Amino acid sequence: MINLVGTYECKIDAKGRISVPSGLKKQFPALETGFVLKRSVFEKCVELYPNSEWEKLTAKLAKLNQFVKKNQLFVRKFLAGSKQIEIDDAGRMLLSKDLLDYAQITKDVVLSANVGKIEIWDKDLYEQSIAISDDDFSELAEDVMGEINFDDFGIS
């Protein structure tokens, strides 16, 4: 799995292109292998997967029994709006109008690393999504991570 790091603020141009920050480009595997853009499942943002990560994810989807109606519905909805893209020679990626509309992206954009993928947000929506008090985040951290025995992972 690719461990991407960082949060970057960018602008989107009138044609729907975003210049990928150099700090982020340096973390990507070979740029020529391409990327996949898709709608997020839980948030109003777009997810950018390097093709190597996308292939791992779709391999898991392919294991779902397609003769189970809910599996078929999930895969259809999960893949809705997915697009293969490349980063051009000028270091830009093009977001289609349907994905821009879905994520309500207008001008100011945040690219945020999230375990093997990049989330692409409208800046205001991103700020709303991370707006949580320190106490609430502390409680969330304990709920999510408190039961994990990090010694199993060689972390102390």
Secondary structure as UniProt FT lines:
FT   STRAND          7..12
FT   TURN            14..15
FT   STRAND          17..19
FT   HELIX           22..25
FT   TURN            26..27
FT   HELIX           31..33
FT   STRAND          35..39
FT   STRAND          46..50
FT   HELIX           51..62
FT   TURN            66..67
FT   HELIX           69..79
FT   TURN            80..81
FT   STRAND          83..85
FT   TURN            89..90
FT   STRAND          92..94
FT   HELIX           97..103
FT   STRAND          108..113
FT   STRAND          118..122
FT   HELIX           123..129
FT   HELIX           134..145
FT   TURN            146..147
FT   HELIX           150..153
//
